[in-house]
């Protein structure tokens, strides 16, 4: 399984290494190979190129998780255009998934809520976040792929996010506790999308 995305995916690799001795908490993640392909500052438009680059380098995964979009929301001012953009990009990814040998499944990992959206009010930023997630989820649904919501994250749970040197909450990045919750969510997704009998003891 590959996880492609922005800084959440980038720092997830380090958090996952720290969790390795506690993998009994994530039985589904523990039985598959996971590669993190995170790029800090990544935007949705760069996802197809990143995926193509990784596909040319080695084996095709069974499952590709896409966790991206925060950096688009930070600079976007057109709600409808952003949703359409996300759907268009995901459709390109689905074509790549279908044409790969063997084909793989794509899972959209919902953009997490933040505490700061540059010039936007938090309420407006959350509207953009929800709209982007809804557009991506619908696109995945109608194209036969999947999505994963992260129900334990909301605007009231600052305990999942880093604290800056000035004492303010980092509006974007997770602390280790936040990653533990995120991994639990992904673990449930893997159990659903790659049940043990489907792997036939072959790593994904």
N, C-alpha and C positions, 0 to 999 in steps of 0.2 A: 504494500500500500504506500502511495505517495501522498504527502501533504504539501500542496503548493499554496503560497500566499505571501502576505506582507510580514511585518515585524512580529505579529502574533505567532506565525509559523516559524519565523527565524529563531526567536527565543524559546519556542517550544522544544526544539532539539536539545537544548541545554537542560531544560526542566525535565524532559523525559529521561535523560541520562541520570539525573539525580533521583528519579523515581524507580530506577531499574531494580533496586533491592526490594522494592515494595510492589512488584508486578502482580502479586496475588490480588491486589485491589482492582486490577484491570485484566481479567482472565482472557477476554477476547483480543485485546491489544497484544497480550503476551505471546499469543500463538502465531502471530504473523510478523513478517519483516516490514519495518516502517522506515521510510526515507523522508526526511524533511528537506524541502526545497523552498526555504523562506528567503525573501529579499526585502530588506528594510526599505520602506517607501514605495513598495510595489503598488501599481494601480491595475485596475481590471484590464485595461487595453493591452497590458504586457503579458497577460496570462497565456494566450495562445503561443507566443514566441517562446516563453519559458518552458511550456509543455513540449513544444516541438524540439527544443534543444535537449531536454532530458530524454525524450523518446529516441533520439539518434545516438544516445550514449550507451544504451544497454537494454536490459530486458524490459518488457512491457508489464506494468503492474496489473493486478486484478481490479484495483480500486484506486481512484484518484480523488482526494479531498481538495476542494478549493475554498480557502479562507482568505478573502480579499474584499476590498471595497471601502474600508475606512478612509484611505487617502483620497479616494474619489469624492466622498461625502464632504471632506474638509474643504474642498475647493469648488464644489458644484452648487449652482444656484437654480437649476432647472429640474424640478422634481420629475416630471414626466419623461424628459429626455434622458435622465440618468437611468430610469427603469428600462427604457427601450435599449439603451446602450448595453446595460448588463445582459439583457436577454440576447441581443445580437452577438455579444462575445461568447456567451455560453453555447449558443448554437454552433459557433465555429469549433468550440471544444468538443461538442457532441459528435460533430463530423469526424474530428480527429480520433475520437474514441471508437467510433464505428469502423473506421478504416484501418485501425491498428491491428497487428497480428501478435497475439489474439486480441480481440476487442476488449475494452475495459469499461467499467461503470464509473460514472462521475457522481460525486455527492457534494452539494453546496453546503458549506458550513456557515450558518448565519453570522452576519456581522454583529459584533457585540456592541452594546450601548456604551456611550462615552460620557464624560463629565464636562467636555469642552469641545466645541466645534468651530474654532477660529472665530469668525465674525457672526456666526449664527447663535441664536439663543439655544439653550439645551433642548427646549421643547421642539424647536424647528429641526434641530439635528436628529432628534429621535424620530420625527416624522419622515425625514429622508432615509434614515436607517431602516425603518419598518417598510417603507415603500420599496427600497432596493431589495430587501430580503423577500418581500412578497412577489416581486417581479421574477427574481431568481428561482424561488420555489415553484411558481407556476410554470416557468419554462422547463424546469427539471421534471415536473409532474407530467406535462403533456408530451415530453420527449422520451419518457421511459427511464429517467434517471431519478436521483433521490436528493433529499435535503435533510439537514439535521438542525433543529432548533436547540438553543442552549437556555433552558427555561430558568435556571438558577441565577442568571445574570440579569440585573435590571439597574435602573438608575439609583437605587437606594443602597446597593451593596458595594460601597467604596472599599470594603475590606479586601476585595479581590484585586485591587489595583495598587500599583506602586505609589510610594510617597516621595516627593521630590525633596531636595535639600532645604527648600524654604518651608517645608511642612505641608505643602499643598498636595492634593492627590494628583498623581500622574493620570491624565484623562484617557490615556491610550493603552498603556502596557500593564500586563498582569504580574502579580507576585506569584510565588510558588503555590500558594493556596488557590489562587485563581486558576492556575494550570491544572491542579489536581481536579477541580470541578470540571474543567474543559475536557480533560482526559476521560473522566467518567462518562461524560456525554458522548464522546467519540467511541468509547468502549461499547456502549449500548447500540450505537449505529453499526459498528462492525459485527456485532452479534446478529443484527437484523439483516445486513447486506451480505455477510460472509459467514453463514452458520458453519459450525465445525465440519459437518458432513460434506459441505461443498468443496472443502479444501483438499480432501483426500490426502491429508498430511503433507501437502505441498505449500510452502510458504508463499504468501501473497505479496 
